[in-house]
Amino acid sequence: RKNGYLYMEKRKHTVDERLSKEKESKGKLKLANSIAGKLEKIPTVLFIGVSVNLAMMNSDKNDDIDFFVITSANTAWITRLLLIAYLKALGRHRKRGDKNVKDRICLNMIIDERSLRIPKNMQNLYTAHEIAQLKALIQKNNVYKKFITSNKWVNKFLPNALEELRIQAEDLKKTQASRFGVFLLSFPILEKLVQFVQQILIKRNITRETIKNNFIALHPKDYNSIILDHYSKKLYKYGL
């Protein structure tokens, strides 16, 4: 035991690593909150949360910041375009191929409010853990609570996770999206045109991305399969 943390024999160094990353993560989380507060001005942005390393307070100094975004119905692609434009104006957008990604924003996943339930093929321990670790920053129309309710399958893998998320959702500031702003940005023809152009650009370098009308998951490296495969091997090794 060290500084209130437990560690395995000969792994005392992991406590120092955790404390160092936690300190770094606090600064990044403050920055993420500030940026999310600016992006909230986009009418169709209903929710922003941080995911991956920062969500677990496990970020290195040079890490980027991953955002999980929920948009108004039929506006996932137009919202993505506006988010990228705003982030570029702030000098915070992480684009493919960037070598220096420190404190840049990666739009990890964007879904619209019609697709709150994660697709069946992604309902596994890895995704359940990603959902459970989300740190909510902003929400409108109580959409985060709806997202939690729509993904009760998480309980199969992490029985206590959703209750913790419900508590987080209740504590989160609740605001309403501008109906007029959403109306201006939700014309089907506009969404289809913006989607068409962006998909052409994405498909030039597509790897493991999932791109649909209302679901955009940009994961160039398949950590899902890598981690679940490693986990399965550990279970086998220990006879579990």
Buried (B, 14 or more C-beta within 10 A) or exposed (E): EEEEEEBEEEEEEEBEEBBEBEEBBEEBBEBBBEBBEEBBEBBBBBBBBBBBBBBBBBBEEEBBBBBBBBBBBBBBBBBBBBBBEBBEEBEBBBEEEEEEBEBBBBBBBBBBBBBBBBEEEBBBBBBBBBBBBBBBBBBBBBBBBBBBBEBEBBEEBBEEBBEEBBEBBEEBEBEEBBEEBBEEBBEEEBBBEBBEEBBEEBEEEEEEBBBEBBBBBBBEEEEBEEBBEEEEEEEEEEEE
